[in-house]
Amino acid sequence: MTLHVEIGKVNAAATGWDTEHLNLDTAAKDLAGASPSGFTEPVRGPVEQFLKTWERFAREAGQDAEKQADGLRKAAKEILEEDAKTDINAQLYMSMIEETR
């Protein structure tokens, strides 16, 4: 049995997860900077708790997205390393899967 992995698609999926990480990180920062001061005193506390909870959720989800992206890149790299032992084209793909920050 032969397993075929399309490295370009794996890399594209990793990039998608990177984008989700950035979007969620931005959302977390926006929530952290939001002020409940426009609300009346009776609801200000619950609003503040709501903002803190969603900020934490967005930050954690962003971290999970980055872990997913890193895992996909790691898997692709390991596959290419094995393929590179017998296929010169796999060596060329190796340079395409590194994340640029």
C-alpha positions in Angstrom: 0.0 0.0 0.0 1.2 3.5 -0.8 0.4 6.6 1.1 0.4 9.8 -0.9 0.5 13.1 0.9 0.1 16.3 -1.0 2.6 18.5 0.8 1.3 21.7 -0.8 -2.1 21.0 0.7 -0.7 20.2 4.1 1.3 23.4 4.0 -1.8 25.4 2.9 -3.8 23.9 5.8 -0.9 24.9 8.2 -1.1 28.4 6.8 -4.8 28.4 7.4 -4.3 27.5 11.0 -1.7 30.2 11.3 -4.2 32.7 10.1 -6.8 31.5 12.6 -4.1 31.9 15.4 -3.5 35.5 14.3 -7.2 36.3 14.1 -7.9 34.8 17.5 -4.9 36.6 19.0 -6.2 39.9 17.7 -9.7 39.1 19.1 -8.1 38.3 22.5 -6.2 41.6 22.5 -9.4 43.5 21.5 -11.4 41.9 24.3 -8.6 42.6 26.8 -8.7 46.2 25.8 -12.5 46.6 25.9 -13.9 48.5 28.8 -17.1 47.8 30.6 -17.3 51.5 31.7 -20.2 52.2 29.4 -22.4 49.9 31.4 -24.4 50.7 34.5 -23.0 49.6 37.9 -25.3 46.6 38.3 -24.1 45.0 35.1 -20.5 46.2 34.9 -19.2 43.3 36.9 -20.8 40.6 34.8 -19.7 42.4 31.6 -16.1 42.5 32.9 -16.3 38.8 33.7 -17.7 38.1 30.2 -14.9 40.1 28.6 -12.2 38.3 30.6 -13.7 34.8 29.9 -13.9 35.4 26.2 -10.4 36.9 26.1 -9.0 33.8 27.7 -11.1 31.6 25.4 -9.8 33.4 22.3 -6.2 33.3 23.5 -6.3 29.6 24.3 -8.1 28.8 21.0 -5.4 30.8 19.2 -2.7 28.8 20.9 -4.4 25.6 19.9 -4.6 26.8 16.3 -0.8 27.5 16.3 -0.1 24.0 17.7 -2.2 22.5 15.0 -0.2 24.5 12.3 3.1 23.5 13.9 1.9 19.8 14.0 1.0 19.8 10.3 4.3 21.3 9.3 6.2 18.8 11.5 4.3 15.9 9.9 5.0 17.2 6.4 8.7 17.7 7.2 9.0 14.2 8.6 7.3 12.7 5.5 9.6 14.7 3.2 12.7 13.7 5.2 11.8 10.1 4.6 11.0 10.7 1.0 14.2 12.7 0.5 16.2 9.5 1.1 15.0 8.2 -2.2 13.5 11.2 -4.1 15.4 14.3 -5.1 12.1 16.2 -5.6 11.3 15.7 -1.9 14.5 17.6 -1.0 13.2 20.6 -3.0 9.9 20.7 -1.1 11.8 20.8 2.2 12.4 24.5 1.9 8.7 25.2 1.3 7.3 24.1 4.6 9.2 26.3 7.0 7.1 28.9 8.8 8.2 32.5 8.3 7.4 34.7 11.2 
